[in-house]
Amino acid sequence: MKLMPATQKKIISYRMVNNMHMRIIEVSDTIYQEILSRRRGREPISKTLERELMQSKIERDIKKLDADIARSEKTRRYSSEQMKERLGL
């Protein structure tokens, strides 16, 4: 494994609750500064990462839902009367 020079990396660590172990992530200075810029006040870095990841998940779910709605709008719809007529009921 190739290590980055000390001036190009930052170590982000946080403690998980409920008997989970502490995790350590090594990131470049650029990524570290980006994470810090997204913090709200004195918010812990772990909360910043959680929030950012959750937002991207929500955005992905919204895009999927929009695609499903668009696909359903393209399909033909029948009223119950039309269905009864088609099925001979």
C-alpha positions in Angstrom: 0.0 0.0 0.0 1.5 3.3 -1.0 1.3 6.0 1.6 0.9 9.7 0.9 3.4 12.2 2.2 2.4 13.6 5.6 1.7 17.0 4.2 -1.0 15.6 1.8 -3.2 13.6 4.2 -5.4 14.2 7.2 -6.7 11.6 9.5 -10.4 11.7 10.4 -11.5 9.6 13.3 -14.7 9.4 15.3 -16.1 7.1 18.0 -19.2 5.1 17.3 -21.7 4.3 20.1 -23.3 1.1 21.1 -20.1 -1.0 21.4 -18.9 -0.2 17.9 -15.2 0.4 17.3 -13.6 3.8 16.4 -13.0 4.2 12.7 -10.1 6.0 11.1 -10.2 7.4 7.6 -7.3 8.9 5.7 -8.1 11.7 3.2 -6.2 14.3 1.2 -5.9 17.9 2.4 -8.4 18.9 -0.3 -11.1 16.5 0.8 -10.5 17.4 4.5 -10.9 21.1 3.7 -14.1 20.3 1.7 -15.5 18.4 4.7 -14.7 21.2 7.1 -16.3 23.7 4.7 -19.6 21.7 4.9 -19.7 21.7 8.7 -22.5 23.6 10.4 -21.0 25.6 13.3 -19.0 23.4 15.6 -20.7 20.2 14.3 -18.5 17.1 14.7 -17.0 15.8 11.4 -18.8 12.5 11.9 -22.2 14.3 11.9 -21.2 16.3 8.8 -20.4 13.1 7.0 -23.6 11.5 8.1 -25.7 14.5 7.0 -23.9 14.7 3.6 -24.3 11.0 2.9 -28.0 11.0 4.0 -28.7 14.0 1.7 -27.1 12.2 -1.3 -29.2 9.1 -0.5 -32.4 11.1 -0.3 -31.6 12.9 -3.6 -31.0 9.5 -5.2 -34.3 8.2 -3.9 -36.1 11.3 -5.2 -34.6 10.9 -8.6 -35.7 7.2 -8.7 -39.2 8.2 -7.6 -39.4 10.9 -10.3 -38.3 8.4 -12.9 -41.0 5.9 -11.7 -43.7 8.7 -11.9 -42.6 9.7 -15.4 -42.7 6.1 -16.5 -46.2 5.6 -15.1 -47.4 8.7 -16.8 -46.4 7.3 -20.1 -48.5 4.1 -19.6 -52.1 4.0 -20.7 -54.7 4.0 -17.9 -58.1 2.4 -17.9 -61.1 3.2 -15.8 -62.9 0.4 -13.9 -65.7 0.5 -16.5 -63.3 0.1 -19.4 -61.6 -2.8 -17.7 -64.9 -4.6 -17.0 -65.8 -4.0 -20.7 -62.5 -5.4 -21.9 -62.7 -8.4 -19.6 -66.4 -9.0 -20.6 -67.7 -8.7 -17.0 
